Amino acid sequence: MKKLLLLLAVVFTTSTFAQKKSLNGKIYDKHPAINVVESFTKAFVEGNQDEIKALVSDDFKWWQMNAMMPKPLTIENLIGRSEYLVNNVIGFSVTNRGTSYSDALEFGKDGVSVYAYQVLKGFDKNTGYKLEIPRNSIFFFDKKGKISGLSVSDSQLKWKKAYDARGTSKNGEIYKDHPMISKARLLYAYLEIGDVTSMKDLYSEDAKIYDVMNSELNSFVTVEEEINNLKEFFKTYEILRVRERGYPDLLNYEGGGTSTIISWWNVTVKNKKSGKTKEAVHHSQIVVNDEGKIITEQYYFNASELPN
C-alpha cells in the first residue's frame, strides 16, 4: 500500500510540473522591431520630428517610469524632449550601454516588445555639466509594426543635478582669515628654513600626501616617506625664499567636519652644486581635521623648474 501511495505521489508531482511548463514567446537579438527602435533612437537624437511620427502609432503614449507617479505622455511631449536635448546638449547621443544589445520579445498573445539597454551622453551647453545617464527602455509594438508605447527608466537624481547646475546652491563658506590657515603658512615656513621635524608634526600619522604633477594618478606617500624625500631634496637643493602669492583661502564645506586650505606660493630654489637659482610657482591644497592636523595634502609644482 505504501509503495502504491508513493508511486501515485511521484506521478502527480511530475504531472503538475509538466502542466506548469508552457512556452509564452521567443527572444531575438536580431528582429525587424529592433531595426525600428534603432531608427527611432536615431531620429530622437537628430531631432527628426517627421521620422519620429512616422514610426509611432496614432495612439502612441510613453511613460517616465522613475517619476513619483508615472502618467501617460503624448508624442508631443516626446518630440519636445528631443528638441530640447538636441538644442541644449553638446555631443548628444543615445547608444547601447557597454556590450549590451536590444532584445525583441515575441509574446504569444501580446505581440512584440523590444527591451533596450542604453546610455544617454553629452554636455549641457548652458552649464558644462556632463550627462552620462544609463536608461532602460521598453518599446511596445502594435500589429502593424508601429511603436504604440514606450516606457523609460533612468536616473532622475542625475537629471535633477543637471537642472540644479543652472541655479545657485551653497555648499559651505570661504574664509581669507581663519586660525586653521596657519597650517598652510607654517608648512611653507618650515620648508623655507628646512625644519622637516617641525613640518612632520603638522600632519596626522596616517596622512596621505599627493605630488600630483610628478607621480602616477592617485598615488600618494606617507608622512614618513615625504619627510625622507625632503631630506634627500635638501642634500641637493636649498630653499632661498618662500613668498605667499595673494592669500590662502579656507573652504569650510557643509557637513564635512574638516577644513580645506588652498594656497599659492613662489619658491626660490638654489642648486648647491652649480649655484644656480630659480623661482617657481607652487600650489598647495591641504585638508585639516578638527584637531588641526593635516590629513591630506595635494601639492602642484613642476620638477623641471628646479635649477640644474
Secondary structure, DSSP 4 states (H G I P E B T S, - for coil): -HHHHHHHHHHHHHHHHHHH----EEEESS-HHHHHHHHHHHHHHHT-HHHHHHHEEEEEEEEETTSSS---B-HHHHHHHHHHHHHHEEEEEEEE-TT---EEEEETTTEEEEEEEEEEEEEETTT-PEEEEEEEEEEEE-TTS-EEEEEEEE-HHHHHHHHHTTS----EEEESS-GGGHHHHHHHHHHHHT-HHHHHTTEEEEEEEEEGGGS-TT--B-HHHHHHHHHHHHHHEEEEEEEEEEEEEEEEETT--SEEEEEEEEEEEEETTT--EEEEEEEEEEEE-TTS-EEEEEEE--GGGS--
